[in-house]
Every structure is written in C-alpha cells, then in structure tokens.
Amino acid sequence: MSEQSSTSNQASTSKPEMHTVSDTSSGVTPSTQPGSPSTSEQGSLPSSLPRKKVAILLELMQFISPYKGKVFAAFIALIFTAAVMLSVGQAVRMLIDEGFAQQSIEQLQQAVLFILAITVLIAGGTFARFYLVSWLGERVSADIRLAIFNHVITLHPSYFETNGSGDIMSRITTDTTLLQSIIGSSFSMAIRSALMLIGALVMLFATNIKLTFIVLLSVPFILVPILFYGRKVRRLSRQSQDSMADVGSYAGEAIEHIKTVQSYTHEEQERLAFSQEVEKSFQIGRRRIKQRATLIAGVIIIVFGAITGMLWVGGSDVIQGKMSGGDLGAFVFYAILVASSLATISEVLGELQRAAGATERLIEILQVESHICPPKDNATLAKSLTAEIKFEQVSFNYPSRPNQAATMALNLTAEQGKVLALVGPSGAGKTTLFELLQRFYDPQVGRITLGGTDIRALDPKDLRQQMALVPQQPALFSSDVFHNIRYGVPAASDEEVIAAAKKAHAHEFIVNLPEGYNSFLGERGVRLSGGQRQRIAIARAILKDPNILLLDEATSALDSESEHHVQQALEELMRGRTTIIIAHRLSTIKHADHIAVLEQGQLVDIGDHHSLLQTCDLYQRLVELQFK
C-alpha cells in the first residue's frame, strides 16, 4: 500500500500527461563533462526523417522479405482475381446480347454457366489472396512486436527517463496492430484496385471511346469530395485515436491506484472526470462519422449521377443502333469498377499515410542504440575477479538533470567480504551508487572497478550476474511464488526455491496461501503485504547466491519479529560476501564494517558507528533525529 500511496497521491485529481518522444539524446558517454550536454546522439529519436512519409514504408521490407514465397503467391492470386473480375463484364455482354436479345434459352444457359464459373474462380482467388495477405499481416506484425520488445529490454535505463513506458507500449501494440491491418488488408486492396482501375479503363476504351471520355470527365468531380472530406475524416480519426488513448490512460491510472482513490473517497470525482473524457471522445467520433457519412453520400450522388448521364447517352446509342445492349451493360459494369477502384485507392492512401506514421515511430525505436554495451572484444570475466569495489573520482549527472550532480569526485571502497553501509539524507546519492555499480549508467568522470578492473571492460550481463539486489520496494511479477523466487536462478529446482524461502523466513506465510507456492500474486504482488513482498525478494537474492549483495534497506517493510528473523538470515547470507547496504534505519547497520556518510553526492566521512559518533556532525545529527 505504501508503494502505491507514495507515488500516486495526486493520481485521482489530475489528468495523466501523455508521454511524447524526446528529440534529444537521453544517454551519456564517458567523455562528456558533468553538467555538459551529451555528445552521443545514438539514443535520440529523430524528430523527422529526410524521406517522404509513404517512402518509409519501404523500411518494412526487412520484415516482409523473409516471406517472399507468400508475397509472390498472394500477388499471383491478386492478379488472377482482378483478371477474372474484369471478365465479368464480358459475361454481362453475353447475357444481354446472346441470351436476352437472341431470345435463346441455350445462349442464356451458357452465359449463366459462364458467370457461375467466373464466380467460383473469383471466390477461389479471393480466398487465396485473403488468407495469404492476412497471414502475412499477422506474421509481420508479430515479428515487429518481437523485434521491438527484444530491442527495448536491452536499452539503457536513461532512455526510459525521457520516453514513457505508456508511449512505448502504445507503439508495440497500437502501431503494430495498425500495420497488421494495412499489410493484411489495405495494401492488397490498393494493389487490387489499381489493377482493376487499369484493366477497367482498358476495357472501357475497347468497348466505347465516346462513353469512356464521359466517364473520365466525371472522375475529377468524384475525386474532389473524396480528397476534401477524406482529409477531414483522417484528421478526426487521429483525434479520435488520441482521445481514446486519453480515456484508456485515465482509466488505467485510476484503476492502478484504486486504493488511493478510495482512501481519499474520490470515486465521484473520478466518475465525473472519466465521463468527461468519454464524452469528449464520443463528440470527436460523432464529428468523424458525420464527415464520413457526408463523404459517402456525396460520392454516391456524383457517381450515380455520372452513371445516369452515361446511361442516357449510351441508351440513346443503343436505341439508334450505334451499340448493342450488351456493350452498354458491360460498359456500365466497367465504369462502376473504375469509380469503386478510385474510391478504394483514395481511402487506402489515407490508411497508408497513417501506416507510414506508425512505421516511422516503430523504426525510430529500432534505431535507438544502447549506451551501455559490452566490450567488442577481450571482455574480462567478472567471475574471475575479486569482489572488491572501488569508486574512483566518480562524478555523474543524470541525463534528465544535466545541471545537477548526483555524485561529485567520489572516492569510496567496499572491501571484499566486508559490509559497507551508505547513510545520508535524501538526495545524497546512495541509490545512484547502486545504479552506477550495476552499470545502468556510466559516470561522466572517473571509474568504478571490480577487483581492480574497470567495469566498462566487463559484459554488463556478466557483471550483474555477480550481484543480487534487494530494493526497498521489491519488484514482483504477475505470476506465482515459484516464478518470482526462481527469477534469481531460472533453472533452480522446487526444492532449492523452498530452501531459499525458508532462509528468508517466507516459507510459513507462503504455505498458508490458497495454492501455496503455486499461488498467483497479482499485478506487482498486490495480494501480499509489504513485508511479505520484501521476504519474497530476499528469497530471490538468497537463491541467486551472489558474490556481491546490494541491500536497499531490505528489512524496512518488516515488523519487528520478522525483521529479527530476516536479519539473522541476511547475516548468514552476507558472511564472506561483499555487501553494500543503503541504510535508512541506522539501528540496522551498527555492526557494519564501514559506514560511509554521504551528502549532496560527496563523501563526508567514513568509519564505524562509534567512530562516526565522535567525528561526524552529520552522522550525529542523523542518529539524534532517529533515536530522539
């Protein structure tokens, strides 16, 4: 409950701010000086690309090219279906000229059988096209989702300081779903309509040149309303999507912080605020529907007006014997094909523009390069090094706060097998040292060594394998107890997981859960108390059996009895290991080998509890405030 309330007190009173993509780099390089902007731009998302909007769709070829066989088969099915569809016009001509005009049942039967055969072929071709193209859309969108997720989880944490998780998830889900629709439907419709348009125009000229020019003269009158209202519809569609995103974001935040909402009895305020968001989305949707309805009605009037005029001219020619009724029927069919193809192409062009924007956003993420990379060659094995840690003249500024130093020229040593405690007021830089040590960030000045080796010479994965972190607010996953403890060592047996839980004094409450170790813990372990979540995290660290322990006041959420038992477990775990503890309750670190007192990113003093009481005014003040 404390985790939720500490981060969400205002969640119920303000509308969530939508995340946007930063145009500046969020990373740092070892060469930059504190307070100066980073010289590396690899992690930045370009605000615009020097290519045309639709041209960026070519970037999708890297995901489509592995399935060339499916693409070729779908293209063949497209051409086949379009060609067969064009032959319907000839079937109509046969039906009228050889069936109706000749008053011949035999000719009528042949024309009807021809139409039935064409119908079967069209159905078969459409099935093949629809299946292949839809399969391609599903497969490519799945591959893009996988590629983006696999890339995102390797990016440096500073990237997420300026790019919200909500925005990234929207790209992975919403944008890829849009591409799935485009690749699996709209794109093939555009190609099919283009083929039909060309083929129908050729057949129009072959049937009657005079009527063809009448049709071509009406085309601009059809395109104008489509283009004019089409832009409005697309603009309102984007607004509708943004509004729906706001609705989802607002609802998600209120539900996520439901305890805070109910604690402050803000249910009515949330209902009112959410209803306003829903109504706003509805009004935008209503305007979009109105514009689209106007567009459809206008196109229908113009198209059928043009066809009516053409029928007048063509009908006069039939009466005068200048053309047959079959030719007129075929011509009307081809004219309708031209009109419908133009309408489809204009609609799909709008969809392709939206797809280009979605593709651009997805490609931007894939083009971000992590600033925390393993050495290209000759990486030192972290396991072969002693577990002695040194911070040497370390100065670091967070990318989101480039003018505010988190640490300044810091020198500090954690001896192998000893316990080093970090104390100091909020903002002293204690958590920053943990993040630098795990190489979530690299310092702009100075270096951090493990066993005398700069940790930048190590593979970050190899380095982190030697450490286990127990944070103040443990991170639990929406799964069962086994999964959450086994996260430390995925290959661990059930017996090893249970043994680790017993050492963390978690076994007793776990077996009392509805399904024991198979109990689902809910999102972020919401079904457990704060102390229970903490002990699950401690069991995870015990199971990992690391050389270096990082404890961010790992017992802060426990009651006195549980704290006593867990402290005993931790003392056994810490024996022979290098341990760094961020201490908020000074009573828990009295027996630490060394206590480093930090303030504003600088080392004020270091010693044991008794010596610091004599020499360090800041430590004395902290002790007095806590034990007063």
N, C-alpha and C positions, 0 to 999 in steps of 0.2 A: 504493500500500500504506500510505503514511504517513497518508493521509486516513482510511482505514478503521480503522487501529490506534489513531489518536489519539482517535477518538470512540467506540470500541467495546470497550475492554479488558475491560469487565465484562459485555458482552452475553451471554457464554456462561454466566454464573454466576447471573444473576438473571432472574426472570420479568418481561417487559415490562409496564410500568404502562399500564393502559388510559386513554386520554385522555377527559376529560369536558369538557362545555361550561361555560365560565365564566359566572357570573352577574353579573360586574362588567364595566364598560367597560374595554376594552383600549387605548383611544386617549387622546390628549391634545389640548388646544386651546391656542392661543397665549395665552389669558387666564389660564391656571392658573399658579400659582407653583410653583417647584421644591419637591418633597417633599410637595406637597399633592395630594389625590385629584383626578382629572379631573372637571370639571363636565359634560363631554359624556357622555351615555349612549347616543349613537346606535349605537355599535358593540357594545353589550352584547346578549347573548341573554337574553330574558326567561325567568326560571325557571318561570313558569307564565302561562298566558293566561286572561283573565277570561271565557272562553267554555267551554261544555261540550265534552267530549272529542270526541264524534262531530260536533258542530256545526262543528268546524274543517275537516271535510271539504268544507265549502262553499267554502273557500279554493281548492279545486281547480277551481272553476268558471271561473276566469280562464284555465286551460289547456284546459278542455273546450269552452268557448263558441265558439272558432273553428271547431269541427267540429259545429255544431248539426245540419246535414243528416244526418250519420252517426248522431248520437244519436237523431234523430227516426225514422230508418229502422230502427234497432235496436229502438227502443221499439215501433214498429208490429209488427216481427217477433216481439217478446216477447208482445204481446197476442194476435197471431194464433196463435202456438204454444200459448199457455195455453188459448185458447178451443177450439182443435181437440183438445187433450189432454182437456179436460172432456167432449167429445162421445164419447170412447171408452166412457164409462160407458153411454151410450145404445146404443152398438154392442153392448156386452155384454148389455144387456137384450134387444135384438132377437135376438141369437144364441140366448139361452136361451128366451125366450118364443115367438118366431116360428119358430125353427129347431128346437130340441130338443123343446119342448113340443108344437108342432103336427106334429112328425114330417114336416116338409115340406122336401124337398131344395131346392126353389126358394127358399123363405124362408131356408134355411140359406145358399144360394149368395149371395143378396142381402146377408145380414148379413156374410158373409165378404168380399164385394167392398167393402162399406161400410168394414169395418175396414182393408182394404188401401188404400183411397183415403185414409182418415184417416192411415194410416202414412206414405204418400207426402207428404201435406201437412205432417205433423209433421216429417219429415226435411228437407223444403224450408225450413220456417220455422226449424228448429234450425240448419241450415247458414247461413242469412242472419244469424240472431242471433249465432251463434258467431263468424262471420267479422267482422261489423261491430263487435261488442263487443271482440273480441281485437285487431282493428286499432286501435280507439280506445285500448285499454290500452297497446299498443306505442307509438303515436304520442304520447300524452300523457306517458308516462314518458320518452320520448326528448326531448320538449320541456322537461320539468322538468330533466333532466340538463343539457341545453344551457344553460338559463337560469341554473342554479346555477353551472355552471363559468364561464360568461361573467361572472357577478357576482363569483365568488370571486377571479378573477385581477385584479380591479380594486380589491380591498380593501387597506387599509393594512397594512404588514407587522406592526404591533403586534398585529393581530387574531390572527396565527398564533403569537404568543408564548404565548397562553393557550388556543388551540384547535388541537389537534394535527392534522397532515395525515392521520393514520390515521383519526381520527374524521370528518373532512370527507369523505374518500374513502368511508368506510362509508356516509355519508348519500347520496352521489351514486350509489353502486352498490346497496348492500343495500336501503336505504329506497325507492329508486325502483323496484327490482325487486319489492318487496312491493306498492307501489302499482299496478304493472303487473298483478300477479295479482288485486288487488282490483277494479280498474277493468275489466280484461279478462275476469273470471270471476265472482268472488264477488258483486259488486254486482248484476250481471244475474241471478245465481241468487237473490239476495234478493228482487228485484222479481218474478221469475217465480214464486217460492214464495209470495210474498204474494198475487199474483193467483190462483194455484192454490188457496190456502187459502180465500180469499173465495169463489171460484167453487164450490169443492167443498162448502163449508158451505151455500151457497145450494141446491145440488143435493141435499144431504143432507136439508135441511128439505123440499124439494119431493118427495123420494122417500118418506120415512117420519119423521114427527116424533118418535115414541117412541124409535126406534133412535138418532136424532140426539142426544137428551138423554143416552142411554147413552154415546155417543162423547164428548160434551162433559164428562161426569163423569170420564172416564178421562184427559182432557188434562192436569190438574194432576199426576197420577201419572207422566205422561211427561215433563213439563217439569222436575220436581224433580231427577231424576238428571242430566238434561242440564245444568241450571244449576249444580248442585253439583259434578259431576265436570268440567263444562266449564271452570269457573274454575281447577280444579287443572291441567287439561290446558294451558290458556293460560299459567298461571304457569310450568309446567315447560317449555313451548315457549320462553318468553322466556329462562329459564335456559339452555336448550339452545342458543339463538342466541348468548347471551353466552359460553357455554363454547366454542362453535365459533369465535367471534371471537378468544378467547384462544389457541386452537390455531393459527389462521391467523397471528396476530400473533407468536406464539413461533417458529413455523416460518419466517416471513418474516424475522425479525430474525437468526436463526441462519444462514439462507442468505445474507442480505445481508452478514454479517460472517464469511463462511466461512473467509477467510484467518486471521482472528484465532482462530476456533475451532480450526482445525487447527494453527496456530502454537503454541497453548497445550495442544495434544493433549487437547482437551475433548470429543472425539467421543462417548465413552462416557457422560459426564455429560449431554451434550445428548440422547442417545438415551433415557437414563433419565428425564430431566425431560420430554421430549416424550411419552414413553409414559404418564407420569402424567397429563399434560394430556388425552391421547386417552382414557385410561381414565375420567377424571372426566367427560368429555363423553359417553362411552358409558353410564355409570351414570345420568346425568341423562336421556339418551334412553330408557334401559330403563324408568325410572320413568314417563316420559311415555307410552310405549307401553302399559305396564301399566294406567295410569289410563284411557287411551283405549279399550283393549280391554274394561275393566270397564264403561265408559260404554256402549259398543256392545252388549255382552251384556245389560246391564240394560234398555236401551231395547228391544231385541228381545223380551225376556221380557214386558215390560209391554205393548208394542204388540200382540204376537200373543196375549197373554192377553186383552187387551181385545177384539181381533177374534174370538177364540174365544168369549168370552161373548156378543158381539153375534150371532155365528152361531147360538148356542144359542137366543137369544130370537127372532132372525129366522127360523131354521129352524122353530121351533115355530109361528110365524105362517104360514109357507108351508104346513106340514102342515095347519094349521087353516083354510087358505084365506083368511087375512086379507091376504096379499100374495102376489104372484107370485114365482116363482124368479128371473125376470129382474130384478125390482125389487131383490131381495136381492143378486144379483150386482153390479148397478150400485151399490148402497149400499156393499157391501164395497170396490169399486174407489174410490169417493169417500172412504171412511173411510181407506183406505191413503194416498190423496193428502193428506188432512188431516194424518195422522201424519208422513208424509215431509216435507211442507212445513214443519211446526213444527220438526222436527229440523234441516232445512236452514237455516231462519231463525235458530235458536239458535246454530248453528255459525258462520254468516256474521256474526252480531252480534259474536262474538268476533274474527273477522277484521277487521271494521270498526273495532273498538277498537284493534287493532294498527295498522291503516291510519291512524287518527286520530293515534296517537303518531308514526308515521313522517311524516305530513303536517306535524305541528307542528314536528318537527325540521327539515324542509326549508324550511318557511315562515320559521322563525327565521333561517336563513342568508340568505334573500332579503330579509329586513327589515333586515339589518345595513347601515348606511351607512358608506361610506369617510370617514375623517377627512382624507384628502389629496385634495382636489378642485380642479379648475381654477376660475379666477375666473368668475363668472357672466357678466360682460361686460367688454369693453375689455381683454382679455388682451394683454400685451405679447409681441411675437415675440422669442424668445430669440436667434434667429439675427441679429437686428439689433443686439444688444448686444455690447460689447467683452468679451473673455474674462478680465476681472479679477474675482477673487472676494474677498469680504471677509466675515469673521465678526465681527459687532459685538455685544459684550457677550452672547455666546451662553451660556445656561445650559439644560441639558437633563437630564432624568431619564427613563430607560426606563420604560414603563408597568408592566413586570413587577418593577421595582426602584424604586418611587416615593421611597424614602427614601435612595437612593444616587445622588449626582450623577455623571453621566458627563462633563459639562463644566460649568465654573463661570465666568461672566463672561469668556468667552474672546474676545480680540481678535486677529485674525490676517488677513493679506492675502497672497494669491497673485497676483503681478503678471502682466499679460498677456505671454505669450511666454516667461516665466521658469519655472524649476524650483524648486518648494518641496518640501523633504523633511520628513517628520514622524518624529521619533525619540522614544523614551521607553520605560520599562518596560511590561510587560503591564498593561492596565487604565488606561493613561494617557489614553485617549480618541481614539486615532488612527483606528481603524475607525469610531467614532461620527461623526467629522467627514465621512467619506465618505458615510455613510448620511444625515446631515443635508443634505449638499450635493446628493445625488440626490433629496432630499425624500421619502425613505421615512418620515421623521418630521419634525415641526415642533418647533422649540425652544419651551420654555415662556416663556423670556425672551430678548430680543434678536432679531436678524435676520441673515439671510445674503443678500448681494446679489451679483448678476451684472451687471457694467457699471453699478453704482450703483442697480440696480432690485432691490427685494425679490423673492426667487424665489417668494414666495407670490402674486405678481402674474402669474406665468407659468403656462401649462399644464404640468403635470408631464411629460407626454409630450414636449412641445416642449423643455422643459429637458433631459430625459435624452437627447434626440436630439443634443445638442451635446457629449455626453460618451461616453467609452469606458472601461470598467472591465476591468482585468486582475487578478483576485483571486489570492491566494496559492494557494487550492485552486480551480482553474478548474471551471466547471460545463459539462459536456458532455452531450449528449443521445443517446438510443438511436437513432442514425441513422448515416449515412455521413459521411465527411470533408467533402464538399461542403456538406451541410446544416449542419454545425457551424460551419464558417468563414463560410458565407453568412448565418448568423444575424445577423451585424452589418449586412448590407445584403441583404435577401431578393431584390432584383432584380438583383444582381450577376451578371455572366456567368461562365462557367467560366474564361475567360482571366484575369479580374480576381481570382478566387479563387486561382488558381495563382500569380499575381504576388504576392499578399499572402503566400502561404505561403512563397514564395522569400525575401521580405524578412524573414520571421520565422525563416528557416533551418529550415523544416519540410518543404520540398519533397522533400529527399533521402530522409527516412525514410518519407514518405507514398507515394512511388512504389514503395517496396520492400514495402508492404503487399500482401496477397493480391490485392486488386482495386483498388489504387491509391486514387484519390480517391473511388471508389465503395465502399470497404471499410467494413463495418459496425463501429462502435467498441464496441458492447456498452453495457450499462447504465452510465451515468456515465463512459463512456470506459474501462471496465475492461480493454480489450485493449491499452491504451497504457501506457507508463511515465509516471511523474510528470513528467519533463522533456518528453516528447512531448505530454502533455496541456497543459502550460504553453505550448508553442510554438503549438499549435492556438488557444489563447485569445489569444495575441499576434497571430496572423494575423487573427483575427476583429476585433481592435481596429484593426489596420492597415487592413483593408478598410473599416471604418466611416469612417476619415479624419476624426476629430472635432476640434473646437476645443479641447477640454479632455481631458487624459489623466489617469486615476486608476490608479496602479500600486501594488498591494499586494505589494511585493517580488516583482515579476513574474519575476525570474530565480532565485528561491530554490530551485527544484527542478531546476536545470540543473547539469550537470557543468561543469568549468572551461572546456573548449573551446567547448561550446555557449553558455555564459554570455558568453564573449568575443564570439561572432558575434551573439548576440541583443542584447547591449549596444550593438553597432555599429548594429544595425537600429533599436533604440529611440532612440539618439541622433539618427539621421536622422529618425525619426518625431516626436521631441519638438521639433525645430527649428521655431521660430515658433509653437509651441503652448504654452498654459498647462498645466503638468504638476505634479501633486501625487503624491509618492511616499511610501508608508509603508515605512520602511526598517528592516529587522532586521539586515542586514549593513551596517555603516557604511562598508565599503570601496566600496560601490556608489554612494555619494552624496557622495563627497569633492568632486566638481566641481559640486554643486548650487548654484544662485544663492543660495538661502537655506535654512537648516536650522532648523526650529522644534523646540525641546526641550519635550516635554510631560510632566507628571506629575500624576496624580490629576485629570485634566480641566482643568488650568490650564497656561498658557504660562509656562515657567520662563525661557527665553531664546531669542533668535533671532539668527542671524548665519551666516557661512560656517564651513567646517570649521576653518580656522586661528584665527579669532577666538574661536570657542567653546572651543577647547582652552585658550585663555588666560583666558576669563571665566566659564565654566560648569562648576561642580564635577560636576554630574550627567553632563554630556556627557563630561567627562574620565574619570569612573568607567566609563561605558559603553564608551568606547574602550579603556580599560585591561583591562576584563574580556574584551573580544572579541579583542584582539590580544595578550593575555598569553601 
